[in-house]
Amino acid sequence: MEERLKIFSEENLLEQLQHAPYQLGYYTVEFCTKDGRPAEVETETVEVFYLYPSGGTLRDKNFNIIFYSSKFDTYRGFIPPHKNREEVK
């Protein structure tokens, strides 16, 4: 994965979702972090996060909610990329 995609932004999150594994109701993504939170600048630390589209929440490795956006909430009209992948099959 390109390093620029690991800098936290809604655009980079959406881009990662295009290829991120989807299982058990969430996507697994990676971002640079500072103090355990996604960083908007490049750092040496990269951690795994989980996006739950059924609620538009991004969670940390302990599944604590750290971000919410209606842009990623299926109840607000977000269509998860895995739905498009299923249609292609």
C-alpha positions, 0 to 999 in steps of 0.5 A: 500500500502506498505510504501516502494512503496511511496518512489519515484523511477521509479521502485516504480512508475511502481509498483504502476501503476499495481494497481492504478486507471485509469480514465480520462486519468491518474493514481492516485499514492502516494509518500512521498514528500519534499517541494511538490515534490516526495521524494527519501527518506521516509518522513512523508508527502504523497501526491497524484500525477497523471501520464499521460501515453499519454505524460509520465508526472507526475503531482502534485495536481495542475496538474503542470508537475513535471517529464517526462520520455519516459519510461512512454510515450505511444508515446514512446512505453509504454503500460499502465497496464490498457491495460493489465487489459482490455485484461484479462476481 
